Amino acid sequence: MLSVRPAQENDMPIVHQLIADLAAFEREPQEVELSLSQLVKDGFSDKPKYKCFVAELDGSIVGMALVYPRYSTWKGTVIHLEDLIVNEAQRGDGIGTKLLDKVVEYGHQLGVKRISWEVLDWNEPAIKFYEQKGAKVMRDWDVVQLNQKGIEEYLKLRK
């Protein structure tokens, strides 16, 4: 039987593995620098930085969704869906829908004005899934980031 519930600290080794699996699927396995201990610390301290939900099927975790708060100067309080992943063997069984349902319910309970996330432009199954759920894929916006090295270089150049 499938259930979706808030993650517990003892779930995090499997969640960490799912994060690595997602990075491999997204063709960037080398980009996962986050340690399991940091993931646990960030999620289960006095001031957690994120909320994680896990999908459990017959006692085994087969998927997860991780969200965190953000603020929009246009909308107010929003949440960001960082990752939603389902084990490859269980994709197409409705587990992703159940995880997204839980994220949307959570956002609604918080009274957020928007839930946002990114999807790779080549991940057509995910794009189709999100659009079928009523999400708008904003193809006219690009993601902009400074990684840790970029932050350091930026600060050096500023001097």
Stockholm file with secondary structure:
# STOCKHOLM 1.0

chainA/1-159         MLSVRPAQENDMPIVHQLIADLAAFEREPQEVELSLSQLVKDGFSDKPKYKCFVAELDGSIVGMALVYPRYSTWKGTVIHLEDLIVNEAQRGDGIGTKLLDKVVEYGHQLGVKRISWEVLDWNEPAIKFYEQKGAKVMRDWDVVQLNQKGIEEYLKLRK
#=GR chainA/1-159 SS CEEEEECCGGGHHHHHHHHHHHHHHTTCGGGCCCCHHHHHHHHSSSSCSCEEEEEEETTEEEEEEEEEEEEETTTEEEEEEEEEEECGGGTTSSHHHHHHHHHHHHHHHHTCSEEECCCCTTCHHHHHHHHHTTCCCCTTCCCCCCCHHHHHHHHHHHC
#=GC SS_cons         CEEEEECCGGGHHHHHHHHHHHHHHTTCGGGCCCCHHHHHHHHSSSSCSCEEEEEEETTEEEEEEEEEEEEETTTEEEEEEEEEEECGGGTTSSHHHHHHHHHHHHHHHHTCSEEECCCCTTCHHHHHHHHHTTCCCCTTCCCCCCCHHHHHHHHHHHC
//
